[in-house]
Amino acid sequence: MKLILATANFCGPCQLLKRKISDEKLEVEMVEMESNMDLFKKYNVKAVPRLLVIENDELKESIQGMEDIIKKIKEHATH
């Protein structure tokens, strides 16, 4: 299972979330819209921040909301 955090440079909540992830030393792949529009199109990401849970190149879950995103990343780290 792979976690990808979809963000954008212009998104204030994205910047706050990225700082929180860094401060808590959580590990997640971060992809900014400006640098990887193909990924956003592939997984139909319309709003950021959004955590994509990918398994075998298939979207299993799409999570929105800072607290829910942090919770899922922490859960993933303990497995």
Backbone as CSV, one residue per row, in Angstrom:
resi,resn,N_x,N_y,N_z,CA_x,CA_y,CA_z,C_x,C_y,C_z
1,MET,0.850,-1.169,0.000,0.000,0.000,0.000,0.899,1.236,0.000
2,LYS,0.470,2.229,-0.740,1.231,3.459,-0.883,0.320,4.640,-0.546
3,LEU,0.849,5.598,0.209,0.106,6.806,0.538,0.714,7.977,-0.224
4,ILE,-0.139,8.734,-0.894,0.309,9.919,-1.625,-0.532,11.096,-1.155
5,LEU,0.139,12.141,-0.708,-0.542,13.358,-0.300,-0.533,14.324,-1.474
6,ALA,-1.717,14.602,-2.006,-1.869,15.520,-3.129,-2.047,16.935,-2.577
7,THR,-1.166,17.846,-3.002,-1.186,19.224,-2.508,-1.018,20.192,-3.674
8,ALA,-1.033,21.479,-3.342,-0.778,22.523,-4.334,-0.057,23.676,-3.638
9,ASN,0.817,24.351,-4.366,1.573,25.478,-3.809,0.673,26.603,-3.319
10,PHE,-0.442,26.831,-4.005,-1.323,27.962,-3.688,-2.272,27.670,-2.515
11,CYS,-2.265,26.451,-2.019,-3.224,25.989,-1.006,-2.679,26.205,0.409
12,GLY,-3.290,27.123,1.149,-2.877,27.388,2.522,-2.975,26.174,3.428
13,PRO,-4.120,25.454,3.448,-4.229,24.254,4.277,-3.175,23.192,3.918
14,CYS,-2.818,23.110,2.637,-1.784,22.151,2.218,-0.451,22.480,2.881
15,GLN,-0.114,23.779,2.913,1.152,24.195,3.506,1.164,23.907,5.010
16,LEU,0.050,24.154,5.691,-0.054,23.833,7.120,0.101,22.333,7.361
17,LEU,-0.550,21.538,6.527,-0.494,20.090,6.654,0.927,19.582,6.408
18,LYS,1.592,20.123,5.407,2.974,19.713,5.116,3.896,20.027,6.296
19,ARG,3.711,21.176,6.930,4.518,21.530,8.111,4.229,20.568,9.268
20,LYS,2.965,20.250,9.475,2.589,19.332,10.557,3.194,17.946,10.326
21,ILE,3.142,17.467,9.108,3.729,16.164,8.772,5.231,16.188,9.021
22,SER,5.881,17.265,8.624,7.320,17.414,8.830,7.652,17.499,10.323
23,ASP,6.903,18.303,11.060,7.140,18.461,12.498,6.987,17.147,13.252
24,GLU,6.015,16.351,12.843,5.761,15.067,13.508,6.588,13.929,12.911
25,LYS,7.412,14.270,11.918,8.298,13.295,11.260,7.530,12.091,10.701
26,LEU,6.375,12.394,10.102,5.569,11.352,9.467,6.062,11.158,8.042
27,GLU,5.962,9.928,7.557,6.440,9.644,6.205,5.271,9.409,5.264
28,VAL,5.267,10.205,4.200,4.251,10.085,3.161,4.825,10.724,1.895
29,GLU,4.498,10.171,0.763,4.927,10.779,-0.498,4.036,11.992,-0.770
30,MET,4.668,13.132,-1.024,3.913,14.354,-1.309,4.073,14.714,-2.779
31,VAL,2.945,14.992,-3.418,2.945,15.358,-4.823,2.176,16.655,-4.987
32,GLU,2.839,17.650,-5.574,2.183,18.929,-5.810,1.557,18.945,-7.197
33,MET,0.389,19.528,-7.260,-0.360,19.598,-8.506,0.471,20.227,-9.618
34,GLU,1.215,21.274,-9.280,1.971,22.000,-10.287,3.053,21.144,-10.950
35,SER,3.505,20.097,-10.266,4.585,19.281,-10.825,4.129,17.921,-11.350
36,ASN,2.882,17.537,-11.095,2.442,16.213,-11.539,0.942,16.189,-11.819
37,MET,0.529,16.943,-12.807,-0.885,17.014,-13.163,-1.418,15.663,-13.644
38,ASP,-0.558,14.829,-14.210,-0.991,13.507,-14.681,-1.544,12.658,-13.541
39,LEU,-0.872,12.700,-12.388,-1.348,11.936,-11.239,-2.709,12.453,-10.784
40,PHE,-2.882,13.767,-10.786,-4.156,14.365,-10.370,-5.277,13.942,-11.316
41,LYS,-4.980,13.885,-12.603,-5.985,13.452,-13.582,-6.284,11.961,-13.433
42,LYS,-5.228,11.172,-13.270,-5.383,9.713,-13.175,-6.308,9.320,-12.026
43,TYR,-6.143,9.975,-10.879,-6.935,9.623,-9.702,-8.070,10.611,-9.439
44,ASN,-8.358,11.466,-10.422,-9.497,12.381,-10.381,-9.510,13.266,-9.123
45,VAL,-8.351,13.820,-8.801,-8.232,14.706,-7.642,-8.747,16.087,-8.044
46,LYS,-9.796,16.525,-7.373,-10.417,17.814,-7.688,-10.189,18.850,-6.593
47,ALA,-9.836,18.387,-5.376,-9.629,19.299,-4.255,-8.418,18.835,-3.448
48,VAL,-7.701,19.779,-2.876,-6.530,19.483,-2.069,-6.665,20.170,-0.719
49,PRO,-6.006,19.691,0.308,-5.179,18.488,0.326,-6.040,17.225,0.328
50,ARG,-5.482,16.191,-0.247,-6.179,14.899,-0.324,-5.133,13.796,-0.216
51,LEU,-5.434,12.811,0.617,-4.554,11.664,0.768,-5.100,10.529,-0.083
52,LEU,-4.269,10.026,-0.961,-4.652,8.916,-1.829,-4.031,7.638,-1.277
53,VAL,-4.849,6.615,-1.107,-4.375,5.310,-0.676,-4.401,4.426,-1.919
54,ILE,-3.213,4.037,-2.360,-3.052,3.313,-3.625,-2.550,1.893,-3.346
55,GLU,-3.162,0.937,-3.993,-2.693,-0.440,-3.910,-2.770,-1.058,-5.297
56,ASN,-1.659,-1.627,-5.737,-1.572,-2.210,-7.087,-2.015,-1.209,-8.155
57,ASP,-1.564,0.025,-8.001,-1.848,1.111,-8.947,-3.338,1.461,-9.032
58,GLU,-4.109,1.026,-8.026,-5.548,1.300,-7.994,-5.879,2.129,-6.750
59,LEU,-6.709,3.142,-6.927,-7.125,3.986,-5.806,-8.077,3.205,-4.906
60,LYS,-7.662,2.986,-3.652,-8.483,2.252,-2.690,-9.283,3.192,-1.801
61,GLU,-8.696,4.374,-1.522,-9.344,5.319,-0.619,-8.835,6.718,-0.930
62,SER,-9.708,7.690,-0.776,-9.360,9.094,-0.974,-9.847,9.851,0.255
63,ILE,-8.905,10.456,0.987,-9.239,11.062,2.276,-8.995,12.562,2.225
64,GLN,-9.975,13.302,2.706,-9.886,14.752,2.756,-10.043,15.197,4.206
65,GLY,-9.459,16.318,4.560,-9.552,16.830,5.935,-8.266,16.567,6.684
66,MET,-7.698,17.623,7.238,-6.381,17.538,7.869,-6.308,16.461,8.954
67,GLU,-7.274,16.431,9.858,-7.231,15.461,10.956,-7.346,14.029,10.441
68,ASP,-8.229,13.791,9.480,-8.389,12.443,8.920,-7.136,12.005,8.167
69,ILE,-6.511,12.942,7.471,-5.277,12.632,6.730,-4.166,12.243,7.699
70,ILE,-3.957,13.050,8.741,-2.919,12.758,9.737,-3.183,11.406,10.407
71,LYS,-4.435,11.146,10.759,-4.803,9.880,11.404,-4.445,8.689,10.516
72,LYS,-4.776,8.763,9.230,-4.497,7.660,8.303,-2.997,7.442,8.135
73,ILE,-2.230,8.531,8.053,-0.771,8.407,7.914,-0.193,7.732,9.152
74,LYS,-0.655,8.131,10.327,-0.172,7.512,11.570,-0.564,6.045,11.642
75,GLU,-1.774,5.709,11.222,-2.211,4.305,11.209,-1.309,3.480,10.295
76,HIS,-1.028,4.031,9.146,-0.195,3.332,8.153,1.208,3.104,8.700
77,ALA,1.724,4.062,9.462,3.084,3.963,10.004,3.190,2.849,11.049
78,THR,2.098,2.517,11.723,2.141,1.500,12.762,1.933,0.087,12.225
79,HIS,1.606,-0.043,10.954,1.393,-1.383,10.375,2.609,-1.906,9.695
